[in-house]
């Protein structure tokens, strides 16, 4: 499943990618990549389960 870049926020040594799925869910990913991706670029995401953080969409409280 490809994710589409909505915003690429480059902040020095870290970059936040605001992504959308084909079904409309949104995902924010922190990466150390130095590439600035254009809006609309398709990306794939993988992560280490132990390092992932999840937040409640309504309360914005961290779930894990």
C-alpha positions in Angstrom: 0.0 0.0 0.0 1.5 3.3 -1.0 1.2 6.4 1.2 1.0 9.8 -0.3 3.0 12.8 1.1 0.8 15.7 2.1 3.6 17.7 3.9 7.3 17.2 4.3 8.4 19.3 7.3 12.3 19.4 7.3 13.6 20.6 10.7 17.4 20.3 10.5 18.4 16.8 11.5 14.8 15.4 11.6 12.0 15.4 9.1 8.3 14.9 9.7 6.3 13.4 6.9 2.5 13.9 7.0 1.1 11.0 4.9 -2.3 9.8 3.8 -3.4 6.3 3.0 -5.6 5.4 0.0 -8.5 5.0 2.4 -8.0 8.5 3.9 -6.3 7.7 7.2 -3.4 10.1 8.2 0.0 9.1 9.5 2.8 11.3 10.8 6.3 9.8 10.5 9.5 11.1 12.0 12.5 10.3 9.9 16.2 11.2 9.8 16.2 11.3 6.0 17.7 14.4 4.5 15.6 14.2 1.3 12.8 16.7 1.0 9.9 14.8 -0.6 7.4 16.7 -2.9 3.7 16.8 -2.1 2.0 13.8 -3.7 5.1 11.6 -3.7 4.3 7.9 -3.0 6.3 6.3 -0.2 6.4 3.0 1.7 6.9 2.9 5.5 8.5 0.3 7.7 9.4 0.6 11.4 10.7 -1.2 14.5 7.6 -2.2 16.5 9.4 -1.4 19.8 10.1 2.2 18.8 6.6 3.0 17.4 4.4 5.4 19.3 0.6 5.5 18.9 -1.8 8.3 19.8 -5.6 8.4 20.2 -7.0 10.4 17.3 -9.6 12.2 19.5 -7.8 12.9 22.8 -4.3 13.0 21.3 -3.1 11.0 24.3 -0.3 8.5 23.8 -1.6 5.0 23.7 1.9 3.3 23.6 
